[in-house]
Amino acid sequence: MTDAFISYSRRDKVFVQRLHESFKALNRDVWLDWEDIPLTSDWRREIQDGIEKANCFVFIVSPDSAKSEECRVEIETAVTTKKRIIPVVYRDVTGDDYKQLHSAISGHNWIFCRDDKEDYQTVFDTLIAAMDTDLGHIREHTRLLVRAREWEDKKRDSSYLLSGSDISAAENWLASGQDKSPKATELHAQYILASRQRAIRRQRTLLTAASVALVAMAVLAVVALWQSQIASRNAAEARSLELAANAQVAIANNNYCLLYTSDAADE
């Protein structure tokens, strides 16, 4: 993830390079198409990823960027992903050029950074302050959007969903961000809801498994008790049979002794 994506016209590259150096001096990571697009890549997809993974969308306003079709596509992506949009006016836009300016830009408060009218450092400090407002909310917006987009790209594979305490944290972020900018996207909401639903299903599965295990344990306990009682009863019966047999032997021996004694007396 980066601190900002900078959208601009090539005619304003000198000014953008100055901004880039100022960001680097503060160890701020910004996405710029002259250094972040691999030569062999799908550059439109790379730009879309760059916007999605940036916390803010900084648009350099000038007559050329106002009528640039590529800049308009980038703005549309920023609008769709509900990025915080910060317009920075480098060259004034008037007349027909202003009419071509995207409504998402004309509808925001502008930061003016014209070389001949404003103090650059003061303006840059204002830009940093705008980027850092509700920074925790913005970073979570970006982090969850990146994960949700990956889930979407993987055909909503459940293994890409949130788990554990991350779900509760995302739900709290969604609830607490109703009045903050940028707003959550529909994809944010779907991703967080799907994560919670999977957690509930897993919990139910675990509870069902635990219940089955408890029932099985109870059945085994009953069977063990029944078998123990049968074993005890069999042991008792065997003991009784043994005592009866011993008694019969004793009686037989006693009768034999009596008979032998009687026979000896007769003689």
Backbone bond lengths (Angstrom), bond angles and torsions (degrees), N, CA, C in turn:
res aa  C-N    CA-C-N  psi(-1)  N-CA   C-N-CA  omega(-1)  CA-C   N-CA-C  phi
1 M - - - 1.452 - - 1.528 109.73 -
2 T 1.326 116.34 149.69 1.465 121.97 -179.40 1.523 109.86 -122.38
3 D 1.337 115.13 165.73 1.466 119.90 -179.95 1.525 111.98 -73.65
4 A 1.324 116.14 -34.18 1.471 118.22 -177.22 1.524 110.80 -160.43
5 F 1.326 113.94 151.58 1.472 122.65 169.51 1.519 105.60 -106.98
6 I 1.322 116.87 129.76 1.467 120.72 -179.70 1.520 109.16 -106.17
7 S 1.324 115.04 119.23 1.462 122.25 177.79 1.525 108.20 -105.06
8 Y 1.337 116.53 132.03 1.464 119.23 -172.38 1.524 110.45 -160.14
9 S 1.324 115.76 166.38 1.460 122.36 171.81 1.524 108.61 -90.59
10 R 1.336 116.45 145.89 1.467 120.28 179.86 1.537 111.89 -58.48
11 R 1.309 117.69 -25.73 1.463 120.46 179.62 1.530 112.15 -69.44
12 D 1.319 116.57 -14.01 1.467 120.89 179.67 1.526 111.55 -107.14
13 K 1.329 117.15 19.62 1.457 121.56 -173.27 1.533 112.31 -62.71
14 V 1.315 118.41 -35.97 1.465 121.06 -179.04 1.529 110.08 -60.63
15 F 1.324 116.03 -44.23 1.465 120.27 178.79 1.529 110.30 -66.14
16 V 1.322 117.38 -40.88 1.463 121.18 -179.99 1.523 110.65 -64.49
17 Q 1.317 117.27 -37.06 1.462 120.22 176.25 1.528 111.08 -62.37
18 R 1.300 116.37 -37.94 1.469 119.85 177.14 1.523 110.53 -64.72
19 L 1.329 116.04 -43.63 1.470 119.64 175.98 1.528 110.67 -59.84
20 H 1.306 115.45 -43.26 1.458 120.73 -178.45 1.529 110.78 -59.27
21 E 1.316 117.57 -44.10 1.456 121.12 178.55 1.523 111.32 -63.86
22 S 1.309 117.05 -37.51 1.470 120.60 178.27 1.520 110.88 -66.24
23 F 1.323 116.50 -40.16 1.463 119.61 176.71 1.528 110.81 -64.47
24 K 1.311 117.19 -43.18 1.465 121.59 -179.94 1.520 110.85 -60.81
25 A 1.328 116.99 -36.98 1.466 121.13 -179.93 1.520 111.71 -63.07
26 L 1.338 116.61 -25.01 1.470 121.69 178.20 1.517 111.88 -100.25
27 N 1.334 116.53 10.14 1.475 121.40 -177.23 1.525 111.74 58.98
28 R 1.325 115.42 33.92 1.459 120.76 175.78 1.531 108.63 -94.39
29 D 1.318 115.17 134.19 1.467 120.53 -178.07 1.527 109.22 -97.73
30 V 1.325 117.36 115.96 1.462 121.43 179.04 1.521 108.95 -118.45
31 W 1.345 115.16 150.90 1.467 121.73 -177.94 1.519 108.44 -96.89
32 L 1.328 115.81 122.92 1.463 121.56 177.83 1.513 109.13 -131.35
33 D 1.318 116.64 136.45 1.460 119.16 -172.74 1.523 113.54 -69.46
34 W 1.342 118.77 -16.79 1.457 117.51 -179.57 1.536 112.59 -77.81
35 E 1.346 117.80 -13.00 1.462 118.64 -179.15 1.525 113.83 -129.71
36 D 1.326 118.77 -6.55 1.461 120.94 -172.77 1.523 114.50 -111.25
37 I 1.325 118.53 2.46 1.458 120.85 -179.75 1.525 109.60 -109.75
38 P 1.332 118.63 113.61 1.479 120.72 176.14 1.521 110.11 -60.26
39 L 1.334 116.75 147.28 1.461 121.38 -175.68 1.520 112.82 -62.40
40 T 1.322 117.65 -30.22 1.471 120.89 -175.68 1.522 113.14 -96.56
41 S 1.307 117.92 8.21 1.462 120.15 -172.61 1.527 112.23 -90.69
42 D 1.329 114.44 166.82 1.460 121.89 169.06 1.531 105.86 -78.04
43 W 1.323 118.07 101.12 1.453 120.98 -168.58 1.528 113.28 -65.42
44 R 1.329 116.43 -32.26 1.469 117.48 177.27 1.523 111.09 -65.45
45 R 1.330 116.18 -41.43 1.467 119.94 178.38 1.526 110.93 -66.45
46 E 1.332 115.87 -37.65 1.462 119.58 178.17 1.527 110.81 -63.54
47 I 1.327 116.33 -40.09 1.472 119.75 178.35 1.525 110.55 -66.10
48 Q 1.336 116.63 -42.09 1.459 120.04 178.06 1.528 110.41 -60.68
49 D 1.330 116.68 -45.01 1.463 120.22 177.57 1.520 111.17 -61.66
50 G 1.353 115.14 -39.61 1.461 119.02 179.88 1.520 111.97 -61.77
51 I 1.325 116.81 -39.21 1.468 120.60 178.53 1.523 110.50 -69.77
52 E 1.327 117.00 -44.11 1.467 120.82 -178.63 1.522 111.92 -62.48
53 K 1.334 116.87 -35.29 1.455 121.05 -175.41 1.521 113.25 -91.44
54 A 1.330 117.28 4.56 1.464 121.44 178.69 1.523 109.81 -99.39
55 N 1.329 115.92 143.32 1.459 119.57 179.27 1.530 112.06 -71.35
56 C 1.329 116.62 -34.51 1.468 121.07 -178.45 1.529 110.33 -135.07
57 F 1.330 114.98 158.38 1.465 122.27 177.86 1.528 107.02 -116.98
58 V 1.329 115.85 107.53 1.466 121.45 -179.88 1.530 108.33 -98.44
59 F 1.321 115.48 121.42 1.462 120.24 -177.62 1.524 109.32 -111.46
60 I 1.317 116.39 122.97 1.464 121.63 179.13 1.523 108.33 -85.73
61 V 1.310 115.99 111.37 1.463 121.84 -174.53 1.526 110.17 -85.34
62 S 1.331 114.56 127.11 1.461 121.54 175.73 1.524 106.92 -158.88
63 P 1.328 118.95 166.44 1.470 119.35 178.09 1.530 112.57 -58.09
64 D 1.334 117.04 -33.44 1.464 120.04 -178.22 1.528 111.76 -75.02
65 S 1.328 117.74 -40.83 1.468 119.32 179.05 1.520 111.04 -70.96
66 A 1.356 116.75 -28.21 1.465 120.56 -179.66 1.525 111.53 -64.03
67 K 1.332 116.56 -33.65 1.461 119.22 -177.51 1.527 113.01 -106.61
68 S 1.342 116.93 7.28 1.461 120.94 179.75 1.527 110.79 -77.16
69 E 1.326 116.48 126.01 1.461 120.55 179.08 1.520 110.62 -68.96
70 E 1.324 117.77 -36.94 1.464 120.16 178.79 1.523 111.02 -65.34
71 C 1.322 116.20 -40.83 1.468 119.14 176.94 1.523 110.84 -62.70
72 R 1.322 116.95 -37.37 1.464 120.76 178.98 1.532 110.59 -63.84
73 V 1.323 116.81 -40.54 1.471 120.21 177.84 1.523 110.05 -62.61
74 E 1.323 116.60 -42.47 1.464 120.38 178.78 1.523 111.27 -63.68
75 I 1.310 117.02 -40.47 1.468 120.93 178.00 1.524 110.35 -62.71
76 E 1.322 116.54 -42.84 1.466 120.33 179.37 1.534 110.93 -60.11
77 T 1.328 116.25 -40.15 1.469 119.56 177.56 1.522 110.46 -64.06
78 A 1.320 116.71 -41.63 1.470 120.80 178.57 1.521 110.95 -63.52
79 V 1.331 116.50 -38.90 1.466 120.76 178.56 1.523 110.37 -66.93
80 T 1.326 116.57 -45.03 1.467 121.04 -178.75 1.527 111.44 -61.28
81 T 1.321 115.90 -40.58 1.468 120.19 -178.89 1.531 111.98 -88.92
82 K 1.328 115.85 5.35 1.472 123.16 175.79 1.532 112.02 54.14
83 K 1.311 115.69 48.51 1.451 120.52 176.36 1.529 110.85 -78.07
84 R 1.303 116.45 151.95 1.467 119.22 172.25 1.526 107.62 -69.29
85 I 1.326 116.20 118.75 1.465 121.96 -177.07 1.520 109.57 -100.06
86 I 1.332 115.92 125.79 1.468 121.28 -179.46 1.525 108.23 -123.64
87 P 1.335 118.71 102.79 1.468 120.84 178.15 1.535 110.69 -79.42
88 V 1.301 116.54 132.05 1.467 122.49 176.14 1.529 107.57 -118.99
89 V 1.309 116.42 114.90 1.459 121.00 -176.46 1.523 109.45 -83.64
90 Y 1.329 115.93 116.05 1.466 121.38 176.78 1.526 110.85 -99.84
91 R 1.336 115.03 -40.41 1.468 120.22 175.14 1.530 108.34 -131.72
92 D 1.315 115.83 134.94 1.460 120.30 -175.48 1.523 111.70 -60.68
93 V 1.332 114.20 142.61 1.468 121.07 178.92 1.523 108.01 -115.90
94 T 1.317 116.95 122.41 1.461 121.56 -177.82 1.526 109.98 -137.09
95 G 1.324 114.83 171.77 1.457 121.22 173.08 1.513 114.00 56.47
96 D 1.329 116.38 -134.32 1.459 122.32 -177.24 1.534 111.45 -64.06
97 D 1.325 116.95 -32.68 1.465 120.21 178.33 1.537 110.47 -63.12
98 Y 1.307 115.98 -40.55 1.472 119.62 179.53 1.534 110.39 -64.82
99 K 1.320 116.34 -36.70 1.463 119.42 179.75 1.527 111.91 -63.81
100 Q 1.324 116.64 -26.70 1.466 120.45 179.90 1.535 112.73 -85.08
101 L 1.311 116.59 -7.61 1.462 120.43 -177.63 1.522 109.41 -69.39
102 H 1.319 115.72 134.25 1.461 121.56 -179.18 1.535 109.86 -60.17
103 S 1.329 116.36 138.99 1.473 121.01 -177.51 1.529 112.04 -61.06
104 A 1.345 117.33 -28.48 1.463 119.79 178.54 1.520 111.48 -66.91
105 I 1.333 116.50 -22.35 1.466 120.65 177.16 1.521 110.60 -90.10
106 S 1.314 116.19 -47.47 1.473 119.40 -178.48 1.525 111.62 -66.69
107 G 1.335 116.99 -22.45 1.468 120.10 -178.35 1.508 114.53 -86.75
108 H 1.331 118.71 -1.23 1.464 122.18 179.26 1.527 110.96 -103.86
109 N 1.331 115.28 159.71 1.461 119.67 171.96 1.528 108.96 -68.66
110 W 1.299 116.06 136.59 1.454 120.96 -175.93 1.531 110.87 -99.99
111 I 1.321 114.39 147.51 1.461 121.22 169.14 1.525 106.50 -105.32
112 F 1.324 116.71 124.89 1.459 120.46 -176.05 1.523 110.34 -96.24
113 C 1.323 115.63 128.06 1.462 120.72 -178.87 1.532 110.13 -137.11
114 R 1.307 116.32 54.31 1.455 121.00 179.19 1.533 108.89 -85.78
115 D 1.299 116.49 129.10 1.473 121.63 -172.77 1.517 112.93 -53.37
116 D 1.320 116.94 -37.58 1.460 119.24 -172.60 1.520 113.78 -89.11
117 K 1.363 117.56 -2.27 1.462 118.73 -173.95 1.530 114.06 -127.98
118 E 1.320 118.49 -23.54 1.458 120.05 -175.59 1.528 111.82 -123.81
119 D 1.313 114.74 153.27 1.459 120.60 174.61 1.533 108.03 -78.49
120 Y 1.314 117.06 118.73 1.471 121.28 -172.94 1.527 112.09 -58.13
121 Q 1.316 118.60 -48.76 1.461 120.96 -175.09 1.524 111.50 -62.81
122 T 1.328 117.05 -39.59 1.459 120.54 178.03 1.523 110.67 -63.16
123 V 1.324 114.67 -43.03 1.467 119.22 179.23 1.525 110.62 -65.63
124 F 1.325 117.09 -41.51 1.464 120.30 179.73 1.525 110.67 -63.53
125 D 1.317 117.15 -40.34 1.472 120.51 176.93 1.526 110.74 -61.93
126 T 1.322 116.88 -37.31 1.465 121.24 177.28 1.527 110.80 -65.24
127 L 1.330 115.39 -40.02 1.468 120.66 177.76 1.529 110.47 -62.56
128 I 1.321 117.24 -45.29 1.467 120.87 178.96 1.524 110.17 -61.95
129 A 1.320 117.11 -42.31 1.468 120.63 179.55 1.524 110.86 -62.19
130 A 1.328 116.73 -40.35 1.471 120.85 178.54 1.523 110.62 -65.02
131 M 1.319 116.47 -39.48 1.458 120.27 179.38 1.532 111.58 -67.38
132 D 1.336 116.69 -33.10 1.466 120.48 -173.40 1.521 114.15 -89.63
133 T 1.311 118.64 -6.02 1.462 121.05 177.59 1.527 110.00 -64.26
134 D 1.340 116.16 127.14 1.479 121.60 -176.73 1.528 110.69 53.31
135 L 1.327 116.08 44.89 1.470 120.64 -173.92 1.532 111.95 -61.71
136 G 1.336 117.29 -38.42 1.467 119.87 178.77 1.514 111.75 -60.80
137 H 1.333 115.85 -42.71 1.464 120.99 177.83 1.529 110.51 -63.26
138 I 1.333 116.38 -42.73 1.466 120.69 -178.15 1.522 111.18 -65.18
139 R 1.324 116.47 -43.85 1.466 119.69 -178.85 1.528 111.40 -63.45
140 E 1.324 116.07 -39.15 1.463 118.83 178.39 1.523 110.37 -68.80
141 H 1.318 116.83 -36.17 1.463 122.02 175.12 1.529 109.72 -56.55
142 T 1.331 115.93 -47.18 1.465 120.86 -178.69 1.524 111.30 -68.49
143 R 1.335 116.85 -45.73 1.471 120.82 -177.96 1.525 111.08 -60.22
144 L 1.308 116.86 -47.14 1.462 120.42 -178.60 1.522 111.36 -69.40
145 L 1.330 116.95 -34.33 1.464 119.48 178.11 1.528 110.52 -65.44
146 V 1.326 116.62 -41.64 1.467 120.47 178.72 1.530 110.20 -61.53
147 R 1.325 117.11 -44.04 1.458 120.63 -179.61 1.527 111.30 -69.06
148 A 1.329 116.08 -39.12 1.463 119.97 179.27 1.527 111.03 -66.77
149 R 1.328 116.60 -38.17 1.459 119.98 178.83 1.526 110.35 -66.80
150 E 1.317 116.92 -37.87 1.466 120.50 177.31 1.521 110.10 -64.14
151 W 1.319 116.16 -42.53 1.482 121.76 176.32 1.522 110.38 -59.80
152 E 1.310 116.28 -43.46 1.465 121.78 178.96 1.524 110.90 -63.90
153 D 1.340 116.29 -44.48 1.461 121.02 -179.32 1.525 111.81 -65.35
154 K 1.323 117.27 -28.83 1.473 122.11 179.85 1.533 111.70 -91.02
155 K 1.342 115.10 25.27 1.466 121.74 178.10 1.531 111.62 58.13
156 R 1.326 114.39 38.45 1.464 122.94 175.80 1.535 112.58 58.14
157 D 1.290 114.35 40.77 1.471 121.45 175.03 1.529 108.53 -62.56
158 S 1.328 116.87 125.07 1.463 120.93 -174.54 1.524 113.34 -64.06
159 S 1.331 117.52 -19.29 1.458 119.45 -179.98 1.536 111.94 -68.90
160 Y 1.340 116.96 -13.59 1.462 121.13 179.16 1.530 112.39 -94.65
161 L 1.310 117.42 2.97 1.464 121.04 -179.55 1.523 111.36 -78.83
162 L 1.322 115.24 165.00 1.461 121.39 176.69 1.523 109.65 -71.45
163 S 1.323 115.80 160.03 1.460 119.54 178.57 1.527 109.56 -146.30
164 G 1.325 115.55 163.79 1.455 121.28 174.77 1.519 113.61 58.58
165 S 1.330 115.76 -140.74 1.471 121.51 -176.38 1.523 111.80 -68.66
166 D 1.343 117.72 -17.36 1.460 121.00 178.88 1.526 111.26 -62.77
167 I 1.324 116.81 -29.83 1.475 120.07 179.14 1.516 110.15 -68.08
168 S 1.321 116.26 -48.34 1.474 120.16 179.78 1.522 110.71 -61.47
169 A 1.336 116.96 -40.44 1.466 120.31 178.99 1.525 110.81 -62.67
170 A 1.330 116.75 -41.32 1.464 120.68 179.11 1.531 110.98 -67.09
171 E 1.317 116.75 -39.90 1.465 120.32 177.96 1.529 110.62 -63.84
172 N 1.325 117.19 -40.60 1.472 120.77 177.46 1.521 110.73 -64.69
173 W 1.331 115.91 -40.47 1.476 119.56 177.59 1.518 110.54 -62.14
174 L 1.320 117.00 -42.91 1.461 121.34 -178.60 1.530 110.33 -64.06
175 A 1.334 116.36 -42.17 1.466 120.54 -177.80 1.528 111.87 -71.73
176 S 1.325 116.53 -38.53 1.466 119.95 -176.16 1.522 113.14 -81.34
177 G 1.336 116.82 -11.95 1.462 119.56 -176.15 1.516 114.95 -97.41
178 Q 1.337 117.31 14.99 1.466 119.81 -177.41 1.522 112.47 -60.51
179 D 1.335 116.30 -34.96 1.462 120.19 -176.73 1.518 112.75 -105.84
180 K 1.322 116.34 15.00 1.455 119.68 -178.31 1.524 110.93 -109.66
181 S 1.322 114.38 161.81 1.466 121.07 176.83 1.528 107.62 -117.84
182 P 1.329 116.29 135.16 1.464 129.00 3.87 1.525 112.41 -83.06
183 K 1.324 115.09 155.81 1.460 120.87 178.21 1.527 110.59 -74.92
184 A 1.313 114.58 156.74 1.471 119.10 174.53 1.518 109.44 -69.91
185 T 1.318 116.92 147.69 1.460 121.81 176.36 1.530 109.39 -87.26
186 E 1.324 115.45 168.36 1.465 120.00 176.10 1.532 110.35 -62.46
187 L 1.339 115.90 -34.92 1.463 119.78 178.66 1.523 111.03 -64.67
188 H 1.339 116.95 -38.22 1.472 120.24 173.92 1.520 110.46 -53.52
189 A 1.336 115.20 -52.99 1.466 120.87 -176.02 1.524 111.22 -62.04
190 Q 1.324 117.29 -43.24 1.467 120.90 -179.74 1.530 110.75 -63.64
191 Y 1.315 115.86 -40.91 1.468 121.01 -178.25 1.537 111.12 -65.31
192 I 1.321 115.81 -46.03 1.469 119.86 -178.92 1.525 110.28 -66.77
193 L 1.353 117.15 -41.54 1.463 120.71 178.59 1.527 110.91 -63.15
194 A 1.326 116.83 -44.55 1.473 120.14 179.37 1.521 110.97 -62.03
195 S 1.333 116.48 -36.65 1.470 120.21 178.19 1.521 110.91 -64.27
196 R 1.331 116.11 -43.37 1.470 119.90 178.99 1.525 110.75 -65.89
197 Q 1.321 117.28 -42.26 1.466 120.35 -179.60 1.526 111.61 -62.57
198 R 1.337 116.13 -39.92 1.465 118.24 178.05 1.528 110.58 -65.73
199 A 1.337 116.27 -39.06 1.469 119.70 179.26 1.524 110.54 -62.97
200 I 1.347 116.42 -39.64 1.469 120.29 178.87 1.528 109.87 -65.44
201 R 1.339 116.05 -43.40 1.471 119.15 178.77 1.524 111.28 -61.28
202 R 1.313 116.10 -42.55 1.466 119.93 179.94 1.527 110.55 -65.30
203 Q 1.339 115.55 -38.78 1.456 119.23 179.16 1.524 110.43 -65.19
204 R 1.340 115.41 -41.44 1.468 118.64 178.42 1.527 110.87 -64.54
205 T 1.332 115.58 -39.53 1.469 119.25 178.27 1.519 110.63 -62.18
206 L 1.328 116.12 -43.01 1.464 120.11 179.23 1.525 111.29 -65.00
207 L 1.350 115.51 -40.54 1.468 119.34 179.26 1.526 110.68 -65.63
208 T 1.347 115.05 -40.68 1.459 119.04 178.25 1.521 110.46 -63.25
209 A 1.331 115.72 -45.08 1.461 119.93 178.94 1.525 110.92 -61.97
210 A 1.349 115.27 -40.61 1.461 119.11 179.30 1.523 110.73 -65.64
211 S 1.345 116.04 -39.79 1.464 119.93 179.22 1.525 110.97 -64.63
212 V 1.342 115.22 -43.55 1.467 119.61 178.01 1.521 110.17 -61.31
213 A 1.330 115.71 -41.80 1.463 120.06 179.86 1.524 110.72 -63.73
214 L 1.339 116.29 -41.17 1.467 120.03 179.10 1.529 111.13 -64.91
215 V 1.345 115.80 -42.43 1.467 119.53 178.34 1.526 109.72 -62.82
216 A 1.348 115.47 -43.85 1.465 119.50 179.38 1.523 110.91 -61.33
217 M 1.329 115.23 -41.51 1.468 119.25 179.02 1.525 110.69 -64.72
218 A 1.342 115.94 -39.39 1.462 119.65 179.19 1.530 110.57 -65.44
219 V 1.344 116.24 -42.52 1.465 119.97 178.58 1.520 110.40 -62.87
220 L 1.334 115.67 -43.84 1.455 119.33 178.92 1.524 111.66 -62.56
221 A 1.342 115.12 -37.68 1.458 119.09 178.65 1.528 110.73 -64.79
222 V 1.350 116.04 -42.32 1.471 120.20 178.71 1.517 110.52 -64.04
223 V 1.348 115.10 -44.28 1.466 119.30 179.05 1.520 110.62 -61.62
224 A 1.338 115.66 -43.16 1.465 119.73 179.77 1.525 110.98 -62.43
225 L 1.351 115.40 -41.65 1.459 119.26 178.76 1.526 110.73 -64.36
226 W 1.353 114.58 -43.20 1.473 119.22 179.64 1.526 110.35 -62.16
227 Q 1.351 115.25 -44.61 1.457 119.00 179.05 1.526 111.32 -64.27
228 S 1.342 115.49 -37.26 1.459 119.19 178.44 1.520 111.16 -64.74
229 Q 1.352 114.35 -41.34 1.473 118.23 178.80 1.527 110.86 -65.68
230 I 1.353 116.26 -40.57 1.468 119.52 177.91 1.528 110.30 -62.71
231 A 1.336 115.43 -43.87 1.459 119.54 179.55 1.524 111.02 -61.68
232 S 1.337 115.96 -41.13 1.470 119.69 179.25 1.524 110.30 -65.39
233 R 1.356 114.98 -42.05 1.464 119.01 -179.94 1.528 110.73 -65.50
234 N 1.356 115.57 -41.30 1.466 119.03 178.24 1.525 111.50 -64.16
235 A 1.339 115.00 -38.90 1.463 118.97 178.49 1.527 110.99 -64.89
236 A 1.355 114.41 -39.41 1.467 118.42 179.46 1.521 110.76 -66.60
237 E 1.350 114.36 -42.01 1.467 118.05 179.37 1.532 110.61 -64.90
238 A 1.334 115.66 -40.53 1.471 119.15 178.20 1.518 110.67 -63.30
239 R 1.326 116.06 -38.90 1.464 119.89 178.66 1.519 110.58 -65.05
240 S 1.350 114.54 -41.07 1.462 118.59 179.68 1.520 110.77 -63.97
241 L 1.345 115.26 -43.00 1.465 119.08 178.62 1.524 111.32 -63.62
242 E 1.323 114.72 -37.94 1.462 118.74 178.57 1.521 111.06 -65.13
243 L 1.334 116.70 -42.57 1.463 120.46 179.27 1.521 110.49 -65.84
244 A 1.351 115.02 -39.94 1.468 118.25 179.52 1.530 110.70 -64.30
245 A 1.331 114.11 -41.83 1.468 118.29 179.23 1.514 110.58 -64.10
246 N 1.309 117.04 -41.99 1.460 120.62 178.40 1.521 111.10 -62.95
247 A 1.334 113.66 -38.26 1.477 118.11 -179.99 1.524 110.07 -65.55
248 Q 1.335 115.87 -42.63 1.465 119.90 179.40 1.534 110.81 -63.08
249 V 1.325 116.09 -39.13 1.464 119.85 177.27 1.520 110.45 -63.68
250 A 1.314 114.29 -41.85 1.464 118.70 -179.39 1.531 110.73 -65.19
251 I 1.320 115.21 -41.56 1.474 119.42 -179.98 1.519 109.40 -65.15
252 A 1.343 114.45 -42.56 1.464 117.99 179.92 1.516 110.69 -62.93
253 N 1.299 116.95 -42.04 1.470 120.92 178.56 1.515 110.80 -64.42
254 N 1.280 117.48 -39.59 1.465 122.11 -178.87 1.520 110.07 -66.76
255 N 1.338 116.18 -42.30 1.468 119.96 178.63 1.534 110.82 -64.01
256 Y 1.324 114.24 -37.59 1.471 118.46 179.56 1.526 110.12 -65.29
257 C 1.310 116.76 -40.79 1.472 120.45 179.70 1.522 110.53 -64.23
258 L 1.324 116.75 -42.17 1.472 121.33 -179.57 1.519 109.48 -63.96
259 L 1.345 115.78 -41.95 1.457 119.63 -178.84 1.519 110.46 -66.11
260 Y 1.323 117.34 -41.11 1.460 121.48 -179.85 1.526 110.57 -65.10
261 T 1.300 115.77 -40.40 1.480 119.47 -179.84 1.515 110.22 -66.12
262 S 1.326 117.22 -39.91 1.479 121.73 -178.77 1.512 109.85 -66.12
263 D 1.306 116.80 -41.74 1.479 121.44 -179.96 1.523 110.16 -65.34
264 A 1.273 118.60 -38.33 1.479 122.21 -179.82 1.512 110.70 -67.56
265 A 1.279 118.04 -35.41 1.460 122.40 -179.78 1.521 111.13 -69.78
266 D 1.334 116.06 -37.18 1.469 119.97 -179.90 1.524 110.12 -66.06
267 E 1.266 117.38 -31.61 1.457 119.30 179.59 1.504 110.32 -73.07
